[in-house]
Amino acid sequence: MTEARHQRYLYWRFNVLGVATLVVWNIFIVSSDFFRYEFRNTPFRDNFESVFSILSNSVNLVALCYALYTQPKADHDRRIKNGLLATASVLGTIFLLSVCGGEGWAALAISLLALCVAAVAAAYIQCSIFGIAALLPPCCAEGYMSGQAIAGTLASGSQLVAVLLDKSASSSGLDIARDGSMLTPSMGDYWRLRLRTAAYFLVAALFLVMSVAVWTQLNTQLVLLASGGGTRDLDGYVRLDTDIAGDLDAPSQPNADGVLVTTMREDSPRLARANQASFPDVEVRLPAQYQLSHTELQALESEVTAASAGHVDTAPDWLVSLGLSNAQQLYKTFAEISPYVYICAIVMGQTLAVFPPLTEAIVSSPHSLPRIDNLTAWHFFLFNAGDYLGRLTTQWLSSSSSRVLHGANGVRMLLIPAFLLFPTLATSPHAAWVIHSDVLFLSLVLVLGWSNGWVATAALIAGPLKAANKELAGSLLGFALCVGLVIGAAASYPLLLLAGIS
């Protein structure tokens, strides 16, 4: 099998896993009409989406903290497989709820519990997959990130189609009174809503079951390759037992004592740094014919990387005093990739601060030429489509420079005040500073989505290259994305107040 075919093999399997990770959240969003009707007799009928978002992000962040801390000793296969199966069970639970019927507090309790289970499962899946992808070619991280964007694009696309097909712009067929109260629907409308929701969750559950098979196949292949003891097989796969394959001149071979050894490439940057560091226990000189055992390779990788970058391996005293056994390793990895950790957190924080809390509050201007109907549905679809295209673009246009990525985040900051200039229900249509252009608004939403996908994916690919422990670095960057989501959600409230929206 050629290298190109291997790249495609890895890309599409990680792509499926990316879709599986976020499919639950997106299916919950698509089914908002169903939940609004089921919760109609509770205080959460009108704000359940905010409750869902806060609860999901909070539980996900706590679970990610634990998953990241236990990452060095984690069984990735068990975490991913159990996470996918738990997610499938969540989808199956809501499928039964929609088929059998249920409303009020019982339906709310079941839905919130299911959402918590899905958030924990997603945390374990993401933490492990980001770590594994960091050890493999860039196409793996690209595939996984693109899969997550595809899940959002499919969900928003289905919403848009439902709105366009319904002349009344109500995808559920349930009427809403002018005062916001829900009118009694016909039995036919109610059953159509339940059946459509059941179909959403059943198809998603079957997809999750299929993704378990995809992961099992992928993991079997990776374990088989890793068990060979070398760094690459003849087909070009990067093995999981070493993270410095680019510096090796040949696959490992057993020496007279049965120890697997290899040689460093003559132009290896780590070899040059080792010469400068002059380690007393490892004699390295050009040309690079000194044979290093895997234990020595790992020690050289850790020591030389830290020495050349000027990083301190010791965590602060206050962190060590907490008795956290993995604090040293986490702190060291963070010190190596901290610029990319900040980039990931900032890009997600910027996005969640305006999308969707502020952007969905923007309305079509009566003075816009042309004026676009169903502006909210279109803006959801264009953001997710742009996000997918941005993640896809890293295959041809990417950057490993933290300065470039920080610069991109700096330019993205200009989008926040720009969105505040568009009309909302709280804005006077005659205000001098209001921008009356639906096309410009949707264009900026597309830019917001594209830049979000491009910056986040580029940082996830480049960050682990700077770390000795690439697996932990990948998981740490995934954790930073989640932290950014929480920060962005919190920052959205003052922005809404600034826009005059309570």
N, C-alpha and C positions, 0 to 999 in steps of 0.2 A: 504494500500500500504506500502511495506517494505521500510526501509531506503535506501537499495541498489537500489531499483527501483526508488526512488525519486532522488537519485544521478544521475542515468542514464537519467532520465527525464530532469533534469536541465542541465546536461552536453551537451546533443545533441541539445537542443534548443539554448544554448549559442554558441554552435559550428556553427549552422546555421547563427546566427547573426554575428559571426566572419568572416565567408566567405562573407556575404553580405557587410561588412564594406570595404573590400579591393578588391572586385570583379571588381570595375570600373577601378582602376589603372592597375590591371593585364590584363584586357581585352584591355585596351589602348596599353599595351606593346605587346600583342599577335598580334595586328592589325597594327604594325609599318609599314609593307609594304604598306598597304592601305593609311596611312597618308603620307608616303613618296611620293607616286605617286600623291595624291591629292594636296600636297604642292609643286609640282615640279616647279611651276612657281613663287615661292616666295623665298626670301633669307633664309628661314628657312627649306628648304628641307633636308639639311644634318645635321642640329643641332636641329631639333624640339624636339628630345627626351630630350635634356638638358633643353630646354625652358619649356617643360612639367614638368620636375622634379622640377626646381627652382620655377616655378609659383605655382605648387600644394603644395609643402612643405611650401612656404611662406604664402599662403592663409590659409592653414591648421593651421599653427602656430598662426597666428593672430586670427583666429576663435576660436582656443582652449583657447587662453588667455581670450577672452570674455566669453566663455562657462564656464571656470573654475572660473572666478570671480563671475559670476552669479549663480554658482552651488547651494549655500545654499537655494535659492528660486526657483530653476528650477522645471518645470513640466517635469519629465523624460519621461512619456508616450508620451506627445506631441512632445518632442524633438526627440525621437527615431522614432516614427511613421512618422512624417513629414520628418525626415532625410532619411528614407528608401524610402518614396514616391518620394522625390526630386531626389534621386539617380536613381530610376527607370525611372524617366522622362528624366534624362541625357542619360541613355542608349537608351531610345526610340528615343531621338533626333538624336543620331549618327546612329541608325538603319535607320531612315528616310533619313539621309544624304547619307548613302551608297546605299540605294535603289533608291532614286530619282536622285542621282548624284549631284556633287558639287565639285568645285576645286578652287584653287587659294586663294586669300585673303578672300573670303566669307567663304570657308571651314575652313580656319585657324581661323577666328574670331569665328565661331560657335563652333569649337572644344575647343578653349581656354576658352570661356565662359562656356561651359558645364563642363570643367575640374575644373573651379573655383567653380561652384555650387556643384560639387561632393566633393571637398575638404572641403567646409564649412559644408556640410551634414555629412561627415565622422567625422569632429571635434565634432559636437554635439552628434552624435551617440556614439563615443568612450568615450567622457567625462561622459556621463550618464551611459553607460553600465559598465565602470570600477568602477564607484561609487556604482552602484547596486551590482555588483559582489563582492565587498569588504564586503558587509553585509551578504553574503550568503556563503555556504560551498566552500572550495577551488576548487572543481570540476567545479564551474562556471567560475572562472578566467582561469582555465586550458582549459575548453571547448572553451571559447572565443578566447584565444590566439592560440589554435590549429586550430580553424576555419580560422583565418587569414593566418596561414601557409598553410593550405589546398588550399586556393585561389591561393597562389603563386605556389604551387606544380602543381596544375591542369594547370595553364597558361604555366609554363615552360615545363611541360610534353607534352602539345599539340604542343608547338614549336618544341620540340625534335622529336616527331613523324612526324611532317610535314617535317622536315629536312631529317630524315632517309628515308621517303617514296619518296622524290624527289632526284633523282640521281645527279642533278646539285646543290644540297644544296641551292636551292632557293625556299622557301615555297610559294612564290606568283606567280611563273611562269613568272615574269617580268625580262628581261635581263638587266644587268648592263654593260656598256662599260668599257674598261680598264682604261679610264681616269676618271671614276666615274660618268659619265653622264648616264642618263636613256635612253635606246633605246625605240623606239616606239613599244609597245606590240601589239599582235593581239587582235582583238575585243573579241575573245573567252577567252583569258587569263585575260583581264580586267574585263569581266563580272564574271568570276569565282572568282576573287579576291573580287569584290564587294559583290557577293552572300555569300562567306565565311565570310566576315566581318559582313554582315547583320545577318547571323545566329549566330555569336558570341554574338552580342549585343542584339538580340532578346531573346536568351536563358537566358542571364544574366538578362535582364529586367524582364522576367517571374519569375526568381528565386527571384528577389528583391520583387516582388509582393507577392510571397509565404512567404517570410521572414516577411512581415508585418503581415500576418495571424499568423505566429509562435509567433511573439512578442505579438500580441493581446491576444493569448491564455495564454502565459506565464505571462503577466502582470495581466490578470484577476485572475489567480491563486494566484499570489503574493499579490495582493490587498485584495483578500478574506481572505488570511491567516493573513495579517497585521491588518485587521479590527477587529480581535478577541480580541486584547488588551494584549495577553500574549506574551511569548517569543518563545514558541514552541507549535505546535499542536501535536496531538497524532501520526501523521505520520512522524514527525521528521523534518519538514521544519523550518528553521531559519526565524523568522519574521523580518520585516523591521523596527519595531518601537523601537527596542533596539539593541545595539551592544555589550552587555556584557552578552549574554545568557549563556556563559560557567561558569559564577560565580553565577548563580541562582540555588536555590535548588528545586524550584517548579514553575509551571505556576502561573501567577498572578490571584488573586481572589479578589472580592470586599469586603471591610471591612464594618463595621456598617454604615459608612458615605458614602458608595458607591464609595470609592476611590480604584482603583486597586493597590494592594500591593503584595509583594512577599518576600522571605527570601533569604539571601546569603548562599552559601554553606560554610561548616565549613572550608574546605581547600582552599577557594577562596584566590588567591593572592591579590586581591584588598581589601579584608577584612583585611588581615594582614597589608597591607600598610596603611589602614585607622586607624588601631590601633596605628601604629607608628606616624601617622600624628596628632592624637588626635584632630579631628575637634570638636569645641565646640557645633555646631548645630546638629550634628549627633552622637548619642551614638551607638557605634558598639563594641561588645565584644564577645569573644568566650564563649560558642558555639553561632553560628550566628542565633539567633531566632528573632532579631529585624526586624520588618517589615518596608520596605522602599517603599514609593510611587514611581511612575515612574519619577516624577519631582526630587525627592531626589536621585534616581538612576543616573539620568543624571548629576546632580550636583556632586555627589560623584565620578562618572567616570571621569569627567573633572578635578576636583580639585586634586584627589588623583594621577591620572596618571601624571599630571604636577609636583606635589610635589615630587613623588618618582623618577622621571627621572631628576629632577633638571632643568626643562625647564622654560624659561621666557615667560609669556603669553603676554607681551606687545611688540608690534611691534616697530621698530625704529622710532624716531621722524620724520625723513624725509619721511617715508612711510605714517605715520598718517597725516602729513601735506598736503598730496596730496588729502585728503578728500575722500579716498576710504573706504567706510563703511565696506567692508568685509575684509579689510587688516589684522585686528587683528586675525580673525579666520583662514585665510590662513597662516599667519605667524606662529601661534601656531601649526597648523597641520604640516607645513613644519619642524618646530623644532623637532617635535616628530619622524618624519620618514626621516630626511635628509640623513642618510647613504644610504637608499634604493632609494631615489631620485637620488643621485649621481650614484649609481650602474646602474639604468635604463638609465640615460643619457650617461654614459660611454660605456655601452655595445652596444648601438645603434650607438654611435659615432665611436667606433672602427670598427664596421661592415661596415657602409656606407663609411668610409674612403678608404676601399679597394674593397668592393663589391658594385656595379659592375664596377666602373671606372677603377681600376687597373687590376682586375682579368680578365675582358673580353678583355683586351689588350694583355694578355699572349697568345702566340701561341704554337702550337705543335712543339716540338723540333725534327729536323731530326735525332738526335742521340738518341732519346728516344726508349727504348725497354720495352714494346711494344709502338708503336706510335698510338695514338687514333685520329681518324677522328672526325670532328665536335666537337672539344674540347670545344668551347664556349657554344654550346647548352647543352652539357653534364654538364658543370660546373654550368649553371643556374639551371638545374634540381636537381643536387646533393646538391647544397646549400639549395634550398627550401625543398627538402626531409629531409635533416639533420635538418633544422630549425623546421620542423613539429615533427620529432622524439625527438628533444630536449624538445619541449613543452610537448609532450606526456610523456616523461620520468619522469616529475615531479610528476606523479601519484604514482610512486614507489620509486623514488630517488629525494629528495628535501632537501633544507636547509633553515632555517630561520635565520642563523647567517650571519650578515653583513660582518664579517671578512672572512668567507668562500667565499662569493660571490665577495668581493673585491679581494680576492686571485685568484679566477677564472678569473676575468678581468685582473689581472696582468699577468697571464699565457697567456691569449689571445693576449696581446701586442706583444708577440714574433712572432705571425703570420704576423704582418705587415712587419718587415724586411725580413721574410721568403719569402713572395710573391715577394719582390723586386729582389730575386735571380733567378727567372724564366725568360725565354726568351720572349721578345716582339719584335715587328717589328723594334724598335729602338735599340735593343741589338745586339752586335756583337756575332754571334753564337760560336766564338772561344774564347770568354772571359773566363778567368780561373775560375771566380766566378759563372758562370751560371750553374744552376742545370738542367740537361737534363733528366727529368723524368715526363712524363704526368701523370702516375699513382700517383706519390707522390703529384703532384699539385692538382689533383682531390681529393685525400685523405685529404689534408689540407683544401680544400674548404668544404668538408663534415664536418670536425671538426669545422670550422668557423661557419657553419650553425647550427650544433648541440649545440655548446656552446652558441650561440646567443639566441636560443630558450629556453635553460635550465635556463640560468642566468636571462633573462628578466622575464620569468614566475615565477621563484622562488621568485624574488624580489617583483613582483606584489602580490603574495600570502602572503608573510611574512610582508611586509610593513604595511598594514592596521591593523595588529594585535597589532602594537605598538602605535596606535593612538586612541584618544578618539572619534574623528569624523571619523569613518572608511569610510564612503561614500565619504567625501571630500578627504581623504587620497588616495583612489583608483583613483579618478579623477586626483589628483596631480601627481601620478605615471604615469598615462597615458600621461599626459602633458610632463613629463620628457622624455618619450620615443620619443615624437615628437621633443623636443629640441635636443636630441641626433642625430636624423636624420639630422637636419639642420647643427649641428656642424660637423658631419661626412662628409656631402656633401661639406662643406667648406674646410675641411682638405684634401679632395681627390685631390685638385688642386696642393698643394705643393708636394704631393706624386707622382703625375703623372710627375711633372717637375723633381723630383729626379730620376724617372725611365727613363728620357729622352724623355717623350711623351708630345708633345705640344698640 
